[in-house]
Amino acid sequence: MKLTAVILLAFGIQVFAKGNAQTVSFSGRNISLEKVFSVIERQTKFVVFYEDALLKLTTPVTLNLKNSSLEGFLKEALKNQPLEYSIKGETVFISRKLATTVTSATQLAAAELPPPIDIRGRVTTQDGEPAIATVMVKGTSKATSTNANGEFTLTGVDDNATLVITGVNIDPMEVKVSGATMNIKVNSAVSSLQETVVVGYGREKKVNLIGSVVAVSNKELAAAPVTSIGNALAGRLPGAIIQQRSGEPGADHAQILIRGKGTLGDNSPLIVIDGIPGRDLNSINVNDVESISVLKDAAAGIYGARAANGVVLVTTKRGKTGKPVVNYNFYQGFLSPTRLPKMADAATYAQMIREMQTYDGVSPTNMLYSQEDVEKYASGKFPWTHPSVNWYDEVLKNFSQNRNHNVSVSGGTEAVKYYFSFGSQWADALYKNSPHNWNRYNLKGNIEANINKYLTVGLDIA
C-alpha cells in the first residue's frame, strides 16, 4: 500500500513537471498581450483565463524567445505590466497586481522639497505709490488683498510658486516667489475713464466730463470698410440717427441727425474738422481720422446757434515722435442686391391680362391682347412687334465693385513731426455700361516744428 502511494506521488510529480516543462517559441515586435496568450494556447495544452478589461491596462510587448519554459515566457511577457499570473492545473489565470508599498521616485522627490514659507510683501506702482491689488498663488485658491500701504501677507507658500497680481487700473502680472520678503512694482493701466476726448476747443478726460459727449476711435471706423465717414458711424453713436438714402456711387452719403430733428430748417449737425467748422465730413479719407467726438445738448453750447443740432468734431492724424512708419491699406469689395423681384415674361403677362379681362366680362375681340399676341410673345420670332426681354438681366450686373488704396508715412523727432498720406477710392454702379463710376483722391499732410518752448509752427495740407 505504501509502495503504491509512493509510485502514484512520483507519477504525479512527473506529470506536473512535464506540464510546466512545455516550451514556447515566439518572436515579434509591439505585440498585444491578447495575441501572446493565444500563442501559449496554440503551442501548449494550457488555457489562459483573463478578463478583457485587464488588457486595456497593458501596453504592447516585444518578444524574441526560443524554446522558453511556460513560466519564463509568461514572466517575460508580463514584465513592466500591471498584471501577474498563477498556474492551476492546465489553466493560467491572469490577474491584476496587488498594490505594493514601494516608495516612488516622485514621493522621494516630494519628501526632499523645502517646507512652505510665509511671504510678506508690498505692491507699488512705478512711481512708488501703494497699489490696491489682489495677490494670488497661481494654480491655487490661496489669495489676499493689499492694504492701504500696498502691503500683503501670504502663509504656507511653496518657494517655487508664482504670484499673480491683479487690480483696478493696473496691468495684470505674474511674479516668481523670490523669498520671504518681496517688493513688487506694477504698471498702471489707462482705464477708459482716463482717455481724453475732444470737446469744443480743448480736451478733457472722460472721468471729468459732465456734458453729453460720445467718442469714436479710428479702430472702430476702420472696422467698417465704407467710402464715407457718415456710413461708418452707423450704430456707433448713441442718440444719433444715420440714414443712407441712396446707393449711387459718390452720392451714398448718410444723413446724420443727433437726437432727431430739432429745428424747422436744416437739421444737420455742425461739422468741425481740426478746429475748422463747416467742412464736408464725407470728403475725408477714413484712414486719416484719429477720432470723432459728438457733442450733444449743452456740451455743444460753445459753438452757439450753429450747434442747435449738435456738433461732430473730427480730429485727423498727426505725426508722432519715432522712426518713420509706413502703412499701406487695400480693400476690394463686391456688392450685390439682397433680393431682386422675379418678373413674368411677355407671354405670361399677356395671358394674365387676358384672364383678368375675362373675369371682368370683356369679350375676346375687345381684349388688350389676343390669343395670337400671346403665341407671338411666346415664340420669340417677332422681336420688333412682340419682344420678350428680361430687362433685369439686360441692364443689371450680378455685382458691383469698390476698391480703396491708402498709403501713409509718419514719424519725427522732438523738434519736427510729420504725417503724409495719399488715398484713392473707386466704385462702380450695378448697371451695365453705367456712367456712374466714381473716383476720389485724397492727399493730406501736416508738419509741426517746435521753434522753442514758446513757439510751434505747423503746416497742414488737405
ChimeraX attribute file (.defattr): number of C-alpha atoms within 10 A of each C-alpha:
attribute: neighborCount
match mode: 1-to-1
recipient: residues
	/A:1	6
	/A:2	7
	/A:3	8
	/A:4	9
	/A:5	10
	/A:6	11
	/A:7	12
	/A:8	12
	/A:9	12
	/A:10	12
	/A:11	12
	/A:12	12
	/A:13	12
	/A:14	11
	/A:15	12
	/A:16	13
	/A:17	11
	/A:18	10
	/A:19	16
	/A:20	16
	/A:21	13
	/A:22	17
	/A:23	18
	/A:24	21
	/A:25	16
	/A:26	16
	/A:27	10
	/A:28	12
	/A:29	10
	/A:30	10
	/A:31	15
	/A:32	16
	/A:33	17
	/A:34	13
	/A:35	11
	/A:36	18
	/A:37	19
	/A:38	13
	/A:39	14
	/A:40	22
	/A:41	16
	/A:42	11
	/A:43	14
	/A:44	16
	/A:45	12
	/A:46	20
	/A:47	17
	/A:48	17
	/A:49	13
	/A:50	16
	/A:51	11
	/A:52	9
	/A:53	8
	/A:54	13
	/A:55	17
	/A:56	8
	/A:57	11
	/A:58	15
	/A:59	14
	/A:60	15
	/A:61	18
	/A:62	14
	/A:63	16
	/A:64	12
	/A:65	16
	/A:66	12
	/A:67	12
	/A:68	17
	/A:69	16
	/A:70	22
	/A:71	18
	/A:72	13
	/A:73	21
	/A:74	20
	/A:75	14
	/A:76	17
	/A:77	20
	/A:78	17
	/A:79	11
	/A:80	11
	/A:81	18
	/A:82	16
	/A:83	17
	/A:84	15
	/A:85	17
	/A:86	12
	/A:87	15
	/A:88	8
	/A:89	11
	/A:90	14
	/A:91	14
	/A:92	21
	/A:93	15
	/A:94	19
	/A:95	15
	/A:96	15
	/A:97	11
	/A:98	9
	/A:99	7
	/A:100	6
	/A:101	6
	/A:102	7
	/A:103	8
	/A:104	9
	/A:105	9
	/A:106	9
	/A:107	10
	/A:108	10
	/A:109	9
	/A:110	10
	/A:111	10
	/A:112	9
	/A:113	10
	/A:114	10
	/A:115	10
	/A:116	13
	/A:117	15
	/A:118	14
	/A:119	19
	/A:120	15
	/A:121	17
	/A:122	18
	/A:123	25
	/A:124	20
	/A:125	16
	/A:126	13
	/A:127	10
	/A:128	10
	/A:129	12
	/A:130	19
	/A:131	26
	/A:132	22
	/A:133	25
	/A:134	20
	/A:135	22
	/A:136	19
	/A:137	21
	/A:138	16
	/A:139	10
	/A:140	8
	/A:141	8
	/A:142	14
	/A:143	17
	/A:144	15
	/A:145	18
	/A:146	18
	/A:147	16
	/A:148	11
	/A:149	13
	/A:150	20
	/A:151	19
	/A:152	20
	/A:153	17
	/A:154	18
	/A:155	13
	/A:156	11
	/A:157	18
	/A:158	17
	/A:159	18
	/A:160	12
	/A:161	16
	/A:162	17
	/A:163	20
	/A:164	18
	/A:165	24
	/A:166	18
	/A:167	17
	/A:168	14
	/A:169	16
	/A:170	18
	/A:171	13
	/A:172	16
	/A:173	14
	/A:174	15
	/A:175	14
	/A:176	14
	/A:177	18
	/A:178	13
	/A:179	14
	/A:180	15
	/A:181	13
	/A:182	17
	/A:183	12
	/A:184	16
	/A:185	17
	/A:186	22
	/A:187	15
	/A:188	17
	/A:189	13
	/A:190	12
	/A:191	12
	/A:192	11
	/A:193	12
	/A:194	14
	/A:195	12
	/A:196	16
	/A:197	21
	/A:198	21
	/A:199	23
	/A:200	20
	/A:201	10
	/A:202	9
	/A:203	12
	/A:204	14
	/A:205	14
	/A:206	18
	/A:207	12
	/A:208	10
	/A:209	15
	/A:210	9
	/A:211	13
	/A:212	12
	/A:213	22
	/A:214	19
	/A:215	19
	/A:216	17
	/A:217	13
	/A:218	17
	/A:219	12
	/A:220	12
	/A:221	23
	/A:222	14
	/A:223	9
	/A:224	15
	/A:225	17
	/A:226	18
	/A:227	24
	/A:228	20
	/A:229	23
	/A:230	20
	/A:231	21
	/A:232	19
	/A:233	19
	/A:234	18
	/A:235	11
	/A:236	14
	/A:237	16
	/A:238	12
	/A:239	13
	/A:240	18
	/A:241	17
	/A:242	20
	/A:243	15
	/A:244	14
	/A:245	11
	/A:246	11
	/A:247	11
	/A:248	15
	/A:249	18
	/A:250	20
	/A:251	13
	/A:252	17
	/A:253	22
	/A:254	20
	/A:255	15
	/A:256	21
	/A:257	18
	/A:258	24
	/A:259	14
	/A:260	13
	/A:261	14
	/A:262	14
	/A:263	10
	/A:264	6
	/A:265	7
	/A:266	9
	/A:267	17
	/A:268	21
	/A:269	21
	/A:270	24
	/A:271	21
	/A:272	21
	/A:273	19
	/A:274	14
	/A:275	13
	/A:276	10
	/A:277	16
	/A:278	12
	/A:279	13
	/A:280	11
	/A:281	19
	/A:282	16
	/A:283	14
	/A:284	22
	/A:285	24
	/A:286	23
	/A:287	21
	/A:288	23
	/A:289	20
	/A:290	16
	/A:291	19
	/A:292	23
	/A:293	21
	/A:294	27
	/A:295	27
	/A:296	23
	/A:297	16
	/A:298	14
	/A:299	19
	/A:300	24
	/A:301	16
	/A:302	14
	/A:303	16
	/A:304	8
	/A:305	11
	/A:306	17
	/A:307	21
	/A:308	21
	/A:309	24
	/A:310	27
	/A:311	28
	/A:312	28
	/A:313	25
	/A:314	24
	/A:315	19
	/A:316	19
	/A:317	21
	/A:318	19
	/A:319	21
	/A:320	18
	/A:321	14
	/A:322	12
	/A:323	10
	/A:324	15
	/A:325	13
	/A:326	12
	/A:327	10
	/A:328	12
	/A:329	11
	/A:330	12
	/A:331	12
	/A:332	12
	/A:333	13
	/A:334	11
	/A:335	13
	/A:336	12
	/A:337	11
	/A:338	5
	/A:339	6
	/A:340	8
	/A:341	6
	/A:342	8
	/A:343	11
	/A:344	12
	/A:345	15
	/A:346	20
	/A:347	21
	/A:348	14
	/A:349	15
	/A:350	21
	/A:351	18
	/A:352	15
	/A:353	13
	/A:354	21
	/A:355	14
	/A:356	13
	/A:357	17
	/A:358	13
	/A:359	8
	/A:360	9
	/A:361	10
	/A:362	14
	/A:363	10
	/A:364	13
	/A:365	9
	/A:366	9
	/A:367	16
	/A:368	12
	/A:369	18
	/A:370	15
	/A:371	15
	/A:372	9
	/A:373	17
	/A:374	19
	/A:375	15
	/A:376	19
	/A:377	24
	/A:378	18
	/A:379	14
	/A:380	15
	/A:381	13
	/A:382	12
	/A:383	12
	/A:384	8
	/A:385	10
	/A:386	18
	/A:387	17
	/A:388	19
	/A:389	13
	/A:390	13
	/A:391	10
	/A:392	14
	/A:393	10
	/A:394	10
	/A:395	12
	/A:396	16
	/A:397	15
	/A:398	13
	/A:399	14
	/A:400	17
	/A:401	15
	/A:402	21
	/A:403	18
	/A:404	21
	/A:405	16
	/A:406	21
	/A:407	15
	/A:408	19
	/A:409	16
	/A:410	23
	/A:411	18
	/A:412	19
	/A:413	15
	/A:414	11
	/A:415	12
	/A:416	18
	/A:417	21
	/A:418	23
	/A:419	22
	/A:420	22
	/A:421	22
	/A:422	18
	/A:423	22
	/A:424	16
	/A:425	20
	/A:426	18
	/A:427	22
	/A:428	22
	/A:429	22
	/A:430	22
	/A:431	17
	/A:432	14
	/A:433	12
	/A:434	11
	/A:435	9
	/A:436	15
	/A:437	17
	/A:438	15
	/A:439	15
	/A:440	14
	/A:441	15
	/A:442	15
	/A:443	16
	/A:444	18
	/A:445	20
	/A:446	19
	/A:447	18
	/A:448	20
	/A:449	17
	/A:450	15
	/A:451	11
	/A:452	9
	/A:453	6
	/A:454	6
	/A:455	8
	/A:456	12
	/A:457	11
	/A:458	12
	/A:459	10
	/A:460	14
	/A:461	9
	/A:462	10
